[in-house]
Amino acid sequence: MRVMGVDPGLTRCGVGAVVGRTGVPLELIAVGVVRTGADDPLPDRLVALEAGLEHWLDTVRPEAVAVERVFSQHNTQTVIGTAQASGVAILCAARRGLPVSLYTPSEAKAAICGSGTADKAQVGSMVTRLLRLKEMPKPADAADALALAICHVWRGGNQQRLASALAKATRGRAR
């Protein structure tokens, strides 16, 4: 399964893609960030983010997209910007008919580190190890995007296969 992970943000939107399946070593496809100017008007930033994500989707050609679920923080402005970036990522994937899964930061951390309270350094270290990279992806937003993609390969991919098998079994009984 080829999955693109998105760690949404208006200034730095982490993007990373992996290919793999449960029980088989993962392979890095690409990793990076889409940046927008903090002083640019919001509409311009959203358009730039969309263009950047569309470019990534064209280049990576994922089968699924995993986006970090927006969670409540004390800084309302950060939450709003993250939610706007998340919406752009979901829209870009949905426009192409790609399945989108949302994972909380704790779910992604637990999937790759074994603990939902892992810090950024632990996440980066595990992403580096799991993808057999020479160095940790930077900035942390890029490593977080890869963590989301890995989480989906390991968790979401299995859920999609189970749902597909159940649908086939249900259709078989209906005949």
Buried (B, 14 or more C-beta within 10 A) or exposed (E): BBBBBBBBBBBBBBBBBBBBEEEEEBEBBBBBBBBBEEEBEEEEBBBBBBBBBBEBBEEBEBBBBBBBBBEEEEEEEEBEBBEBBBBBBBBBBEEEEBBBBBBBBBBBBBBBBEEEEBEBEBBBBBBBEBBEBEEBBEBBBBBBBBBBBBBBBBBBBBEBEEEEEEEEEEEEEEE
